[in-house]
């Protein structure tokens, strides 16, 4: 789900919200965080094609009592234009599209000159390298990665964000790589949950799911393996990129 953010009181504060709010994406989760950061004078508009995701997100926002968040069901190329937004934020969106440059260009046109465009996308190369000493973790991560690829996604899109921003006509972006490490049980739970979620696709593509053993015990066995090792596990790595949309020359001259 992508977000457009209009901030009336504190446009600069949105940079922290735009780039990459912490945590794994769940329906409405980023919207809740962004809404809290922009405050009641700001507006958050979530863009999503899947009506089920919108329904879940609206339910979460309603339970949180927020009135500055709305959701629009739309394709990224058909977002209705309105008063320009101060920021456009996307998490794990570009990895699923055939032409990420066109998507980024389309979204950025809705942002005012001087506004922020920020996206976060996955980068699995360091994850696989780090997990190599842990056979079960390595096999699990490799299976997830291959399933994403065969589903048509680009799970390494994070490493291409720099040139994607430039090709979309945006200024050179600032970049940040985040890759949490540790032995916390949340790491094993995430990998186990993702495999179970992807199980229909894994079987459809004829991948070797049996190499992971019983999925009901996968999380526990992942945890046992890392606890017995002299290393730590890895959360998926994410690259965040953010840039400010160029100020039109005419507006710049007026400011002078």
DRENFI-240481 format. One line per field, with one value per residue (C-alpha): chain; x, y, z; residue in three letters. Coordinates in Angstrom, 3 decimals. Example, Ala and Ser with C-alpha at 12.3 -4.5 7.8 and 13.67 -1.06 7.14 Angstrom:
mol: A | A
X: 12.300 | 13.670
Y: -4.500 | -1.060
Z: 7.800 | 7.140
type: ALA | SER
//
This chain:
mol: A | A | A | A | A | A | A | A | A | A | A | A | A | A | A | A | A | A | A | A | A | A | A | A | A | A | A | A | A | A | A | A | A | A | A | A | A | A | A | A | A | A | A | A | A | A | A | A | A | A | A | A | A | A | A | A | A | A | A | A | A | A | A | A | A | A | A | A | A | A | A | A | A | A | A | A | A | A | A | A | A | A | A | A | A | A | A | A | A | A | A | A | A | A | A | A | A | A | A | A | A | A | A | A | A | A | A | A | A | A | A | A | A | A | A | A | A | A | A | A | A | A | A | A | A | A | A | A | A | A | A | A | A | A | A | A | A | A | A | A | A | A | A | A | A | A | A | A | A | A | A | A | A | A | A | A | A | A | A | A | A | A | A | A | A | A | A | A | A | A | A | A | A | A | A | A | A | A | A | A | A | A | A | A | A | A | A | A | A | A | A | A | A | A | A | A | A | A | A | A | A | A | A | A | A | A | A | A | A | A | A | A | A | A | A | A | A | A | A | A | A | A | A | A | A | A | A | A | A | A | A | A | A | A | A | A | A | A | A | A | A | A | A | A | A | A | A | A | A | A | A | A | A | A | A | A
X: 0.000 | 1.305 | 0.559 | 0.166 | 0.581 | -0.538 | 0.881 | -0.385 | 1.575 | 4.958 | 5.907 | 9.535 | 8.594 | 7.168 | 10.665 | 10.864 | 7.465 | 8.086 | 11.337 | 10.547 | 8.501 | 9.640 | 8.093 | 6.742 | 3.938 | 0.441 | -2.817 | -3.068 | 0.029 | 2.083 | -0.962 | -1.408 | 2.216 | 2.194 | -1.034 | 0.468 | 3.525 | 1.713 | -0.833 | -4.433 | -3.425 | -2.073 | -3.834 | -2.847 | -4.342 | -3.669 | -3.716 | -4.462 | -5.948 | -7.116 | -10.509 | -9.844 | -6.665 | -8.546 | -11.278 | -8.737 | -6.907 | -10.096 | -11.035 | -7.684 | -7.893 | -11.448 | -10.444 | -7.578 | -10.016 | -8.097 | -9.898 | -7.026 | -6.638 | -8.594 | -8.116 | -8.691 | -9.010 | -7.013 | -4.281 | -1.077 | -1.377 | -4.970 | -4.737 | -7.082 | -5.239 | -6.119 | -4.342 | -0.629 | 0.620 | 3.682 | 4.956 | 4.488 | 5.526 | 5.744 | 6.785 | 7.342 | 5.441 | 8.022 | 9.242 | 5.914 | 5.590 | 6.993 | 8.146 | 9.113 | 10.436 | 7.020 | 5.300 | 7.659 | 7.233 | 3.437 | 3.337 | 5.778 | 3.578 | 1.101 | 3.743 | 4.258 | 7.599 | 9.951 | 7.907 | 9.302 | 9.216 | 10.300 | 10.261 | 11.536 | 12.228 | 13.866 | 17.469 | 18.180 | 21.857 | 23.253 | 20.608 | 21.631 | 25.305 | 24.771 | 22.585 | 24.967 | 26.379 | 22.822 | 21.618 | 17.929 | 17.764 | 19.617 | 17.284 | 14.223 | 15.423 | 16.388 | 12.956 | 11.197 | 13.427 | 12.840 | 9.074 | 9.062 | 11.030 | 8.728 | 5.744 | 7.059 | 8.543 | 12.014 | 13.177 | 16.433 | 14.732 | 16.245 | 19.663 | 18.175 | 16.410 | 19.197 | 19.001 | 15.212 | 14.851 | 17.207 | 15.472 | 12.149 | 13.520 | 13.996 | 17.141 | 19.830 | 18.201 | 19.562 | 19.818 | 19.835 | 20.172 | 18.491 | 19.196 | 18.392 | 20.392 | 19.760 | 18.373 | 14.997 | 12.116 | 10.423 | 13.008 | 12.122 | 8.409 | 8.581 | 10.360 | 8.003 | 4.907 | 6.064 | 6.706 | 3.227 | 1.697 | 3.589 | 2.923 | 0.307 | 2.703 | 5.648 | 3.694 | 2.369 | 5.911 | 7.085 | 9.720 | 11.169 | 9.126 | 9.928 | 13.509 | 12.220 | 10.470 | 7.243 | 6.074 | 4.285 | 7.637 | 9.708 | 9.727 | 10.855 | 13.609 | 14.846 | 15.086 | 16.913 | 19.444 | 20.329 | 20.399 | 22.899 | 25.108 | 27.854 | 26.158 | 22.826 | 19.895 | 18.910 | 15.729 | 15.107 | 17.192 | 15.508 | 16.845 | 15.121 | 15.508 | 14.133 | 14.439 | 12.824 | 10.958 | 12.681 | 11.254 | 10.020 | 12.233 | 9.377 | 8.579 | 12.222 | 12.453 | 9.397 | 10.984 | 14.078
Y: 0.000 | 3.463 | 6.714 | 10.334 | 12.775 | 16.357 | 18.192 | 21.644 | 22.334 | 20.621 | 19.465 | 18.801 | 16.316 | 14.021 | 13.036 | 10.805 | 9.332 | 8.983 | 7.182 | 4.253 | 3.779 | 0.863 | -2.575 | -5.044 | -3.781 | -4.781 | -3.353 | 0.195 | -0.082 | 2.558 | 4.809 | 4.729 | 5.661 | 8.389 | 9.836 | 10.036 | 11.858 | 14.425 | 15.176 | 16.366 | 19.148 | 16.593 | 14.241 | 10.698 | 9.055 | 5.357 | 3.986 | 0.270 | -1.910 | -4.767 | -4.001 | -6.558 | -4.760 | -1.460 | -2.951 | -4.206 | -0.890 | 1.117 | -1.089 | -0.479 | 3.266 | 3.385 | 1.466 | 3.914 | 6.818 | 8.602 | 11.111 | 12.273 | 9.031 | 7.881 | 5.072 | 5.095 | 1.986 | 2.771 | 1.583 | 3.531 | 4.975 | 6.126 | 8.003 | 10.980 | 14.286 | 16.860 | 19.530 | 18.565 | 16.467 | 17.171 | 13.601 | 10.282 | 7.176 | 3.595 | 0.365 | -2.862 | -1.555 | -1.090 | -4.677 | -5.929 | -3.762 | -4.302 | -0.714 | 0.850 | 3.995 | 4.749 | 4.105 | 6.415 | 9.088 | 8.758 | 9.026 | 11.914 | 14.055 | 14.262 | 15.787 | 19.528 | 21.012 | 20.693 | 17.821 | 14.444 | 11.171 | 8.156 | 4.424 | 1.347 | -1.921 | -5.265 | -6.327 | -10.011 | -10.292 | -9.434 | -11.604 | -14.738 | -14.007 | -13.595 | -16.698 | -19.001 | -20.576 | -21.527 | -24.283 | -24.223 | -20.430 | -20.294 | -22.830 | -20.970 | -17.592 | -19.040 | -20.607 | -17.333 | -15.433 | -17.859 | -17.801 | -14.010 | -14.177 | -16.722 | -14.634 | -11.832 | -9.693 | -8.202 | -8.948 | -7.058 | -3.819 | -2.026 | -2.062 | -0.356 | 2.507 | 4.991 | 4.685 | 4.252 | 7.674 | 9.251 | 7.669 | 8.952 | 12.491 | 12.934 | 14.353 | 12.036 | 10.265 | 9.732 | 6.029 | 3.879 | 0.120 | -1.485 | -5.067 | -6.127 | -8.985 | -11.083 | -14.232 | -12.828 | -15.228 | -12.628 | -13.387 | -17.084 | -16.319 | -13.983 | -16.521 | -19.305 | -17.187 | -16.069 | -19.644 | -20.709 | -17.699 | -18.498 | -22.255 | -22.264 | -20.419 | -22.600 | -25.744 | -24.173 | -23.450 | -26.953 | -25.742 | -28.108 | -27.277 | -30.642 | -29.471 | -27.407 | -30.323 | -29.917 | -26.325 | -26.517 | -26.918 | -24.754 | -21.719 | -23.776 | -25.496 | -22.193 | -20.879 | -23.977 | -23.693 | -20.083 | -20.528 | -23.377 | -21.383 | -18.845 | -16.337 | -14.510 | -14.585 | -11.781 | -9.908 | -9.151 | -6.191 | -3.054 | -0.091 | 3.230 | 6.072 | 9.569 | 12.734 | 16.132 | 16.912 | 19.724 | 23.196 | 24.639 | 27.398 | 29.881 | 29.289 | 29.526 | 32.887 | 34.136 | 33.143 | 35.161
Z: 0.000 | -0.909 | 0.857 | -0.122 | 2.713 | 2.998 | 5.987 | 6.812 | 9.996 | 9.678 | 6.202 | 7.097 | 9.804 | 7.172 | 6.099 | 9.164 | 8.376 | 4.684 | 4.956 | 6.188 | 9.152 | 11.308 | 11.315 | 8.788 | 6.582 | 7.620 | 6.354 | 7.632 | 9.818 | 8.051 | 7.743 | 11.513 | 12.109 | 9.485 | 10.837 | 14.293 | 12.995 | 10.865 | 13.585 | 13.226 | 10.812 | 8.338 | 5.977 | 4.984 | 1.901 | 1.371 | -2.182 | -2.644 | -5.399 | -3.160 | -1.537 | 1.223 | 2.264 | 2.291 | 4.476 | 7.015 | 6.980 | 7.476 | 10.401 | 12.103 | 11.532 | 12.887 | 16.021 | 16.519 | 16.357 | 13.603 | 11.420 | 9.228 | 7.239 | 4.203 | 1.703 | -2.038 | -4.189 | -7.305 | -9.612 | -9.110 | -12.622 | -12.060 | -8.769 | -9.056 | -9.039 | -6.419 | -4.444 | -4.444 | -1.563 | 0.562 | 0.332 | -1.434 | 0.469 | -0.768 | 0.908 | -1.041 | -4.072 | -6.800 | -6.380 | -7.757 | -10.860 | -14.335 | -14.790 | -11.433 | -13.129 | -14.636 | -11.313 | -9.461 | -12.109 | -11.951 | -8.160 | -7.965 | -10.226 | -7.324 | -5.034 | -4.860 | -5.927 | -2.963 | -1.527 | -0.493 | -2.424 | -0.375 | -1.061 | 0.730 | -1.064 | -0.150 | -0.739 | -0.122 | -1.119 | 2.352 | 4.013 | 2.124 | 2.720 | 6.449 | 6.834 | 4.942 | 8.165 | 9.248 | 6.865 | 7.765 | 7.805 | 4.497 | 2.878 | 4.170 | 2.934 | -0.452 | -0.885 | -0.018 | -2.431 | -5.308 | -4.719 | -4.934 | -8.177 | -9.797 | -8.719 | -10.913 | -8.148 | -8.004 | -4.446 | -5.056 | -6.084 | -3.100 | -4.741 | -7.828 | -6.047 | -6.721 | -10.502 | -10.394 | -8.772 | -11.290 | -14.296 | -12.949 | -13.111 | -9.376 | -7.771 | -6.438 | -3.478 | -0.001 | 0.794 | 3.889 | 4.323 | 7.338 | 8.325 | 11.853 | 13.394 | 16.482 | 18.065 | 19.024 | 18.393 | 16.151 | 13.479 | 13.328 | 13.539 | 10.532 | 8.339 | 9.423 | 8.835 | 5.383 | 4.257 | 5.359 | 3.607 | 0.412 | 0.574 | -2.254 | -4.571 | -3.524 | -4.413 | -7.622 | -8.814 | -7.928 | -5.478 | -2.901 | 0.166 | 1.733 | 2.266 | 5.187 | 6.881 | 8.847 | 8.506 | 11.852 | 13.577 | 11.240 | 13.515 | 16.507 | 14.516 | 13.150 | 16.680 | 17.908 | 15.083 | 15.746 | 19.526 | 19.137 | 16.792 | 17.373 | 15.084 | 14.846 | 12.450 | 10.111 | 9.439 | 5.747 | 4.581 | 3.268 | 1.329 | 1.841 | -0.657 | -0.381 | -2.401 | -2.717 | -5.912 | -7.825 | -7.301 | -10.575 | -11.904 | -12.007 | -8.353 | -7.429 | -9.127 | -7.276 | -3.983 | -4.928
type: UNK | UNK | UNK | UNK | UNK | UNK | UNK | UNK | UNK | UNK | UNK | UNK | UNK | UNK | UNK | UNK | UNK | UNK | UNK | UNK | UNK | UNK | UNK | UNK | UNK | UNK | UNK | UNK | UNK | UNK | UNK | UNK | UNK | UNK | UNK | UNK | UNK | UNK | UNK | UNK | UNK | UNK | UNK | UNK | UNK | UNK | UNK | UNK | UNK | UNK | UNK | UNK | UNK | UNK | UNK | UNK | UNK | UNK | UNK | UNK | UNK | UNK | UNK | UNK | UNK | UNK | UNK | UNK | UNK | UNK | UNK | UNK | UNK | UNK | UNK | UNK | UNK | UNK | UNK | UNK | UNK | UNK | UNK | UNK | UNK | UNK | UNK | UNK | UNK | UNK | UNK | UNK | UNK | UNK | UNK | UNK | UNK | UNK | UNK | UNK | UNK | UNK | UNK | UNK | UNK | UNK | UNK | UNK | UNK | UNK | UNK | UNK | UNK | UNK | UNK | UNK | UNK | UNK | UNK | UNK | UNK | UNK | UNK | UNK | UNK | UNK | UNK | UNK | UNK | UNK | UNK | UNK | UNK | UNK | UNK | UNK | UNK | UNK | UNK | UNK | UNK | UNK | UNK | UNK | UNK | UNK | UNK | UNK | UNK | UNK | UNK | UNK | UNK | UNK | UNK | UNK | UNK | UNK | UNK | UNK | UNK | UNK | UNK | UNK | UNK | UNK | UNK | UNK | UNK | UNK | UNK | UNK | UNK | UNK | UNK | UNK | UNK | UNK | UNK | UNK | UNK | UNK | UNK | UNK | UNK | UNK | UNK | UNK | UNK | UNK | UNK | UNK | UNK | UNK | UNK | UNK | UNK | UNK | UNK | UNK | UNK | UNK | UNK | UNK | UNK | UNK | UNK | UNK | UNK | UNK | UNK | UNK | UNK | UNK | UNK | UNK | UNK | UNK | UNK | UNK | UNK | UNK | UNK | UNK | UNK | UNK | UNK | UNK | UNK | UNK | UNK | UNK | UNK | UNK | UNK | UNK | UNK | UNK | UNK | UNK | UNK | UNK | UNK | UNK | UNK | UNK | UNK | UNK | UNK | UNK | UNK | UNK | UNK | UNK | UNK | UNK
//
